[in-house]
Amino acid sequence: MSRSDVLSTFRELRKAPPLLTSTLEATETPVAVETATGGCVGSWQKNNRKHFTSSGKRMSNGILHAPPVSRDRIISKFPKCYIPEACLQFKDQFHIQVKNACHERQTRNVGLKMSKVVMVGDLYVGKTCLINRFCKNVFDRDYKATIGVDFEIERFEVGGIPYNLQIWDTAGQEKFKCIASAYYRGTEVIIIAFDLADIQTLEHTKQWLEDAQMENEQGLSTIFLVGCKKDVLSQAEYERTEADAIKVATEMQAEYWAVSSKTGENVREFFFRVAALAFEASLLKELERNDFPCAKIGEGNTIRMDKVTAEYSESRINSTTGCC
Ligand SMILES: Nc1nc2c(ncn2[C@@H]2O[C@H](COP(=O)(O)OP(=O)(O)OP(=O)(O)O)[C@@H](O)[C@H]2O)c(=O)[nH]1
């Protein structure tokens, strides 16, 4: 199916009765805007009209008036992983540089930016329900296929610093894949979802990861593998699937989680972990980028020296010794 076919199907389906969930049109652009209080949150611009975001935040004159971070989105301790066998970070505290930066309020632009999270996976595995359970605390038993993409913005406070996640829900249906994949670029967190009760959907996760990584520099995104619908399995069935899922997660260097959007089990814990790891990675990157070219004492007993510092020192030695 060509891109124009997909777009025309997309337009047709948008005209259909509300059997389908909301989507973004190709002209809608996600933007990060400054709030009146100096924070920064995201929304989308739709033909420059004023409107409400899907989370009900009010927009006027291009400024999104963000409510303060709600109390149940405050992350003060480093959230735990789900199981140590497939975990990206074993520590129970934020990185020392991150802790210091938060303490000294030296977090540069991290409080102003929005990290992009993209959720991918086969159709019907439970991606939309997972996002809706976390962002709106609702669960819909009726299946409404996502067409293209949709997104939610969640405001957190991590270590006292405001932090925003833009969580993209993508369509699992093959015919919408090319629309959804246009939104993969610049992803800081890739969440690959599968249905714990359908082993085939776990087998397809590697392909979803490959597709998402094609649009992003390898090694730069934090990857999560999440099994949905935990409530439909018995303990014995779950344990069998978990063993397979851990293997896949290890191969793809992802952190594994199992959740139920129906009961809410692990949903909040999972997104807190996503937010904490994304915040930490973002802040470390920001600190690294803004570092002065001088020798740095790293964590533990290593002393790191930037290439630029080495070159600078070498040229100084050469110029002071008069060597050619
Ligand atoms: N029992 C149970 N059912 C779930 C759970 N999560 C989702 N479902 C059901 O599974 C079906 C598909 O869920 P969706 O969230 O729409 O699936 P999706 O992955 O977003 O599908 P696409 O938009 O087509 O990619 C719906 O009927 C949901 O009610 C869960 O945790 N437990």
The ligand as a Gaussian input file, in Angstrom:
#p B3LYP/6-31G(d) Opt

LIG

0 1
 N       -8.467000      -8.089000      30.275000
 C       -7.775000      -7.065000      29.789000
 N       -8.081000      -6.554000      28.587000
 C       -7.345000      -5.523000      28.122000
 C       -6.256000      -4.967000      28.857000
 N       -5.717000      -3.980000      28.129000
 C       -6.432000      -3.892000      27.012000
 N       -7.425000      -4.815000      26.980000
 C       -8.417000      -5.008000      25.920000
 O       -7.734000      -5.344000      24.723000
 C       -8.343000      -4.713000      23.609000
 C       -7.329000      -3.907000      22.819000
 O       -6.840000      -2.846000      23.615000
 P       -6.235000      -1.499000      22.976000
 O       -5.578000      -0.779000      24.083000
 O       -7.246000      -0.779000      22.205000
 O       -5.159000      -2.122000      21.978000
 P       -4.067000      -1.357000      21.079000
 O       -2.798000      -2.063000      21.228000
 O       -4.058000       0.095000      21.393000
 O       -4.629000      -1.595000      19.609000
 P       -4.357000      -0.713000      18.260000
 O       -4.847000       0.666000      18.559000
 O       -5.124000      -1.367000      17.177000
 O       -2.895000      -0.746000      17.995000
 C       -9.507000      -3.886000      24.163000
 O      -10.715000      -4.587000      23.996000
 C       -9.169000      -3.726000      25.629000
 O      -10.306000      -3.611000      26.449000
 C       -5.954000      -5.535000      30.139000
 O       -5.042000      -5.138000      30.856000
 N       -6.737000      -6.595000      30.548000

